[in-house]
Each structure stands twice: as C-alpha cells, then as structure tokens.
Amino acid sequence: MKFTKTSEMQKDEAERIPAFFTTQGYKLEKSSPNSCRFKRGSGWADPFTFDVRKCHTTVDANLMKTTEDKFQVLVNYDVSGKGMQIFTAGDREKITAEMEGLEMFTKVR
C-alpha cells in the first residue's frame, strides 16, 4: 500500500520532520540535506498483526527548495505486509491520519 503527500513548508517546519517520525515509532535509516528515509515495523509481525502501524513501513521525505525559506516536501509511504496484502479502509485511515498528523506537527495548513 503506497501513499504520497505533497506540501509546502517553511524551513523551520521542514526541520521538524525527523522529530515527527521519531514520535510515531520510526527509526531514521539514512539522511542527507534534502532527504530522509525512516523505517518502522517488522516483516515478521505482518501475518500476525491487525494494526497496520506494526507492518513494515518505509517513509521517504524529500525536500526541494522553492524560495530562500520555503520547501516543497514530498513524503512517500510504502506499507508492506499483513499476510496476503489485504488492507482495509481502516488501515488506510490510520496511515492517512498519520500523514495529516505530520502537517499538524509541523504547523502546515
């Protein structure tokens, strides 16, 4: 299951992205000045869990400078697992709520 979110952020807001994903249980896998990759969950837990947030998930956050203090932010979620790859509407809602939480955390509207 894949999701993409695009938004515009001020520089100070974009700098909060790693803190947000850390609060959601992700670990920073790699980082460069314009991108970060986060991972959460376990492939072993996938067939045995009913919570999509425990499934193996990779998030890539890419920043592209648009002006001196603004960035275009592209966040890609890749959620894999849950046995036979059957995701419910509730699973999608949980990931969508997390994506919206990123905007609230960084104060983007």
N, C-alpha and C positions, 0 to 999 in steps of 0.2 A: 504494500500500500504506500503510495507516494503522494506527498503534498508539497506545494510550493507557495511561499508567501513573499510578496514584494512590498517594501515600504520605504519611505524616506525618513532619515533620522539625522539629527544634529550630531556632531562629532562626540559630544559627551554622552549622548544617548546610546550611540553605537558602541561606545566603550563599555557599556553595561551588559552587553550580550553574553560574554562568558559567565558573568555572575548569575544571570538568569538561568542559564542551562545547568549550572552547578546546583542551584536550588531545586531543580527538577530531577536531580539524580544522575545527570550526565557527567562523564569524565572527558576532559579535554584530551583529544588524541594527538592533534597537531595544530600548529598555529603559525601564521605568517602575518605581516602587517595588514593584509587585505582579506584574510580568510581564516576560518577556524573550522575544525571538524570535532564533533562531540559524539560519544557513543554511550548507550545505556542498554541495560537488559542482557539477557543471556540466551544463546541458542538452545541451551539445554532446558531452559524453563518453558520454551514456546509451546510444546504439546500439552503441558500440564497447567497452564495459566488461563484464567478467564479475564485478566486485566491486561489490556493491550500495552500499558505502560511498562510491563515487565518483559515484553518481547524485545528482541534485539532491534535497536533503532540507531540509525546514523543520521546526524544532522550536519549539514554543511551550510555555513553562513559566509557569504561573500559580500564584500563592500566595494562599491565603486564610487569614487569621489565625483560629485556633481558640481559643487562650488567649494569655496575655501573651507566652509564649516559644515557642509551637508554631504550625506552619503546616500546612495541608492543601496538598499540592503535586500539581498536575495537569500532566502532561507529555504533549503530543501530538506524535507524529512523523507527517510526511507525506512519504513517499518516492515520487518520481515518476521514470519513465524506464524504462530497459532496453528501449528499442525498442518492442516491442509490449506492454509492461506485463506481461511474463511473469516472475513472481518464483518462485524455487524455495524449497523447505524450508530450504536452506542460507542463502538470503538472509534469510529470517525469523529464523533462528537468530542471524545476525550482529547484526541490529537488536535482538533480544531480549537478547542478551549485552551489548550496549551499554547497554540500559535497566537491566539488573542491575548493570552497572558504575557507573552513577550512584548507586545505593544504596550500593554498597561504598565509592565515593569519598567520599560524604558521611557514611558510617558509620551508615546506617539499617538496621535489621534488624527 
